[in-house]
Every structure is written in structure tokens, then in C-alpha cells.
Amino acid sequence: MMSLKTVLVTGAAGQLGKLLRESLRGKVRALRLSDIAVMDPANEGEELWPCDLTDVDGVRQMMVGVDCVVHLGASLNVDDWNETLQVNIAGTYNIFEAAKRAGVGRIVYASSHHAVGMYPVDEPLDQNVPLRPDSLYGLSKCFGENTARYFWDKFGLEAVCLRIGSTRSKPTEPRELSTWLSEPDFQALVYACLSAKAVEFSVVYGVSNNSDSWWNNTHATHLNYVPRDNAAHYQAEIESLVASGKSVGHYALQGGKRADYGMVVLQNEPSNS
């Protein structure tokens, strides 16, 4: 089992960070929590460590003494290239480089299904499909996955890249009948990534046990991740929301609204005949 003495969680003030803070408390000797946003006061066994991911020296200092990293910190913006470049791309590189220098054993990287969001909804995906980002955000997650691959191949820094689906208490639209990752399943998945004996470089879809899932995780048995929740339980509720106009309908692409945002559909040029 991987050593879980000190675990660093970036983006600890966000939705996913708060879920991990709750689930990892008491399971590790020290939980180091980092964000630029205000965090709740520290509990026993927690260390609050505010840090900007673009601050190279600050990130390196934060990494000293860390055994594992869960890198959630990122900008979720749709089309701000500068913020994407600084936070999601440079910031992610800073995390991996600092981890290598500090002798960290493993990084769990919060990638996203938006790294493959331009695939049609009727096309099943596994971990080997070519990347098809649906946004600048998705593009930055492609960079993160390739960064993880590089640091494993060159320096032996283990990494699990989680192509996280739609993490919330319950699905809210038809697309999420396929992409939903329940909050308890998210917590269990990350703990499985942290505690597995060896992960080398792995790409895993962050998804619950949904009957209509688009994503194949059969390659990830080494993590011992067994999702328990199924979005199909909410299908009738979702259909009712759509019928009443309280939820969007179906998307053609797996990335949903991010895939649709700003997309230009080229029309055939008119014939001269």
C-alpha cells in the first residue's frame, strides 16, 4: 500500500476539495490543504497552506515532506486563455516538477472528461482513445495528462489521471445519466488511487456504475475501485425535468455545453452549377 503519511490536496476550497477533506480526515497522518480561496479553519491533523499554483517557489516549499498529491486546483473558465495558461498549464507543471524534486511518490491528477469531450455520445471510450478536447479547459487537461505521462516515463513519478465526469449529489440532466460520478464514489475513487500498491501511469474515468455509461474502466482493476451508485435510479426524475423544461435535453457530443460553446459548424459551399 502507498504511504499515506502526508497528503497534499490542491484546490481544497472547491467542491471536490471539500469532499476529499471530509473523506480523508483521519485516514492520513497529515492532510495539507492548499488553495488561494478562503478555507474553513483547520481540524486536527490538517494543515492549511494557501499557495498560488503559479508561484514556483511557493509550490516547491509546499511540497516538502509530502508523500502523495491530489491535484484538483484549476481554473474552470471557458475561454480565458491567459488564465488557462497560467493556472491550469503552468500551475500543473509546477506541481509535477516540485513533486519530483521533493521525492513525492504519487500524484492523483484531476483530469476531466472534457479532454475527450468532442466524441459523439454514441461512441464508447476507453483509456486509449486519442484526446479530443472540447474547450480550452479540456485542452489544459490534455496537457496535464501528457505531463503526468512525461514525469512517469522520465522520472518514475507515479500518476493516476482521473477523467472526472459530473460530480454532484445526483444527476440533473440526461447527459449525466452517463457521466455522473456520485460524491461517495468520487471519495472512494480518490482513496483507491492513493492507497493502491502501484499505479505507474494510469488513466481512469471518474464515473459511477451507470447503466448507460460511455466509458470503459475495465483496465483499472489494479485500483480496486468499485463504484456503488447508478444514475439510472434518477432516470424518471430526469425525464420529468426535461418534460417540464427545467432541464436541458440531449447533446450530440459527450462534452455537453462545453463542446457546444463557440463551435462553428461549417456548411457546404453552394454549388456553382
C-alpha positions in Angstrom: 0.0 0.0 0.0 1.2 3.5 -0.8 2.4 5.5 2.2 -0.4 7.9 3.3 1.5 9.9 5.9 1.2 13.4 4.4 -1.2 14.1 1.5 -1.4 17.4 -0.2 -4.7 18.4 -1.7 -4.7 21.5 -4.1 -8.0 23.2 -4.8 -9.0 22.3 -1.3 -11.6 25.1 -1.0 -13.6 23.9 -4.0 -16.5 21.4 -4.2 -14.3 18.4 -4.8 -11.6 19.6 -2.4 -14.2 19.8 0.4 -15.4 16.3 -0.3 -11.9 14.9 -0.1 -11.1 16.9 3.1 -14.1 15.2 4.7 -13.3 11.7 3.5 -9.5 11.7 4.1 -9.7 13.2 7.5 -8.5 10.5 9.9 -7.2 8.3 7.2 -3.8 10.1 6.8 -1.4 11.4 9.4 -1.4 14.9 8.0 -3.7 16.5 5.4 -2.1 19.5 3.8 -4.8 21.7 2.2 -4.0 24.4 -0.4 -6.0 27.0 -2.3 -5.9 30.7 -3.0 -9.6 30.9 -1.8 -10.5 31.1 1.9 -10.7 27.7 3.6 -12.5 26.7 6.7 -10.4 26.6 9.9 -8.1 23.6 10.2 -9.2 20.5 12.1 -6.9 18.1 14.0 -4.4 16.6 11.5 -4.9 19.3 8.9 -2.5 22.0 7.7 -3.8 25.0 5.8 -1.3 26.1 3.2 -2.5 28.9 0.9 -0.5 28.9 -2.3 -0.8 30.2 -5.8 0.0 27.5 -8.3 1.8 30.0 -10.4 4.3 30.7 -7.6 7.1 28.3 -8.3 9.0 28.9 -5.1 5.8 28.7 -3.0 4.8 25.4 -4.7 8.2 23.9 -4.0 8.1 24.9 -0.3 4.5 23.5 0.0 5.7 20.1 -1.4 8.4 19.4 1.2 7.5 16.4 3.3 4.6 15.3 1.1 4.0 11.7 0.2 1.1 12.0 -2.2 -0.6 14.8 -4.0 -4.2 15.1 -5.2 -4.1 17.9 -7.7 -7.5 19.4 -8.0 -6.6 23.1 -8.3 -7.6 24.6 -11.7 -9.5 27.4 -13.4 -12.8 26.3 -14.8 -13.1 29.2 -17.2 -14.5 28.6 -20.7 -12.4 30.8 -22.9 -9.8 32.9 -21.0 -6.6 31.7 -22.5 -4.2 33.6 -20.2 -5.9 32.2 -17.0 -5.9 28.7 -18.5 -2.2 29.0 -19.4 -1.1 30.3 -16.1 -3.2 28.2 -13.7 -4.0 25.0 -15.5 -0.9 24.6 -17.6 2.0 26.3 -15.9 0.4 25.6 -12.5 0.2 21.9 -13.2 3.7 21.7 -14.5 4.9 23.5 -11.3 3.1 20.8 -9.2 4.7 17.9 -11.0 8.2 19.5 -11.1 8.0 20.3 -7.4 6.8 16.8 -6.6 9.7 15.3 -8.5 12.2 17.5 -6.6 10.7 16.7 -3.3 10.6 12.9 -3.8 6.8 12.6 -3.8 5.7 9.1 -4.7 2.4 9.7 -6.5 0.1 12.3 -7.9 -3.6 11.9 -8.5 -4.4 14.4 -11.2 -7.9 15.7 -11.7 -8.2 15.5 -15.4 -11.7 15.7 -17.0 -13.9 14.0 -19.5 -13.6 17.4 -21.3 -10.2 16.1 -22.5 -12.3 13.8 -24.7 -15.5 15.8 -24.9 -15.7 16.1 -28.7 -16.6 12.4 -29.2 -20.2 11.7 -30.1 -22.4 10.4 -27.3 -22.9 7.1 -29.1 -19.2 6.3 -29.2 -17.9 4.2 -26.3 -14.5 5.3 -25.0 -11.6 3.5 -23.2 -8.3 4.9 -21.9 -6.6 4.5 -25.2 -8.7 6.8 -27.4 -7.0 9.8 -28.9 -7.6 13.0 -26.9 -10.3 15.3 -28.3 -10.6 18.4 -26.0 -13.8 20.3 -26.2 -12.6 23.6 -24.8 -9.5 25.5 -23.5 -10.3 23.8 -20.2 -10.3 20.4 -21.8 -7.1 21.3 -23.7 -5.4 22.1 -20.5 -6.4 18.7 -19.1 -4.8 17.1 -22.1 -1.6 18.9 -21.2 -1.9 17.6 -17.6 -2.3 14.0 -18.8 0.7 14.3 -21.0 2.7 16.0 -18.2 1.9 13.0 -16.0 3.0 10.6 -18.7 6.3 12.5 -19.1 7.1 12.6 -15.4 6.4 8.8 -15.1 8.4 7.9 -18.2 11.4 10.1 -17.4 11.5 10.2 -13.6 9.3 7.4 -12.3 6.7 9.7 -10.6 3.6 7.6 -10.4 0.3 9.3 -11.5 -3.3 8.5 -12.0 -5.2 10.8 -14.3 -8.9 10.8 -13.5 -11.1 11.9 -16.3 -13.8 13.0 -13.9 -17.4 13.1 -15.1 -20.2 15.1 -13.5 -19.6 15.0 -9.7 -22.7 16.1 -7.8 -25.2 14.7 -5.3 -27.4 13.5 -8.1 -27.7 13.8 -11.9 -29.5 16.9 -13.2 -29.7 16.4 -17.0 -29.9 13.5 -19.5 -26.2 13.6 -20.3 -25.4 12.9 -16.6 -27.2 9.6 -16.8 -23.9 8.6 -18.5 -21.4 10.9 -16.9 -22.5 11.0 -13.3 -19.9 10.4 -10.5 -21.6 10.4 -7.2 -19.9 12.2 -4.3 -19.3 9.0 -2.3 -17.9 7.2 -5.4 -15.6 10.2 -6.0 -14.3 9.9 -2.5 -13.8 6.2 -2.8 -12.1 6.5 -6.2 -9.5 9.0 -5.0 -8.8 6.9 -1.9 -8.3 3.9 -4.1 -5.8 5.8 -6.2 -3.9 6.9 -3.1 -3.8 3.5 -1.4 -3.3 1.2 -4.4 0.0 -0.8 -4.2 1.2 0.5 -7.6 -0.4 2.6 -10.3 2.6 3.6 -12.6 0.9 5.8 -15.2 -2.9 5.2 -15.3 -5.8 6.9 -17.0 -9.1 6.2 -15.4 -12.6 7.5 -15.9 -14.2 9.1 -12.9 -17.7 7.7 -13.2 -20.2 5.8 -11.1 -21.7 2.4 -12.0 -24.1 3.9 -14.5 -26.1 1.6 -16.7 -25.7 4.0 -19.7 -22.0 4.9 -19.2 -20.0 5.8 -22.3 -16.7 5.0 -20.6 -14.9 1.7 -20.0 -12.9 1.2 -16.8 -12.2 -2.5 -17.1 -8.5 -1.8 -17.4 -8.4 -0.2 -13.9 -8.8 -3.3 -11.7 -5.4 -2.6 -10.1 -7.1 0.3 -8.2 -9.7 -1.9 -6.6 -12.3 0.9 -7.3 -15.8 -0.5 -7.1 -18.4 2.3 -7.8 -21.7 1.7 -6.0 -24.1 4.3 -7.4 -26.1 4.2 -10.6 -27.5 7.3 -12.3 -30.3 5.1 -13.7 -32.0 5.4 -10.4 -32.8 9.0 -11.3 -33.9 8.4 -14.9 -37.6 9.1 -14.3 -36.8 12.2 -12.4 -34.6 13.5 -15.2 -37.2 12.8 -17.8 -39.7 14.7 -15.7 -37.3 17.7 -15.5 -36.8 17.7 -19.3 -40.6 17.4 -20.0 -41.3 20.4 -17.7 -38.5 22.5 -19.3 -36.4 22.5 -16.1 -33.5 20.6 -17.6 -31.8 20.7 -21.0 -32.4 17.9 -23.5 -29.8 15.8 -25.1 -26.4 16.8 -26.5 -24.7 15.3 -29.6 -21.2 15.4 -28.0 -20.0 13.9 -24.7 -18.7 17.3 -23.5 -22.2 18.8 -23.5 -22.4 22.6 -23.2 -18.6 23.0 -23.2 -18.4 21.1 -26.5 -21.2 23.2 -27.9 -19.8 26.5 -26.7 -18.3 28.6 -29.5 -18.5 25.8 -32.0 -18.6 26.8 -35.7 -20.4 24.3 -37.9 -19.0 24.6 -41.4 -21.7 24.4 -44.1 -21.0 23.0 -47.6 -20.3 25.7 -50.1 -23.1 26.3 -52.6 -22.7 24.6 -56.0 -21.9 26.8 -59.0 -23.8 24.6 -61.3 
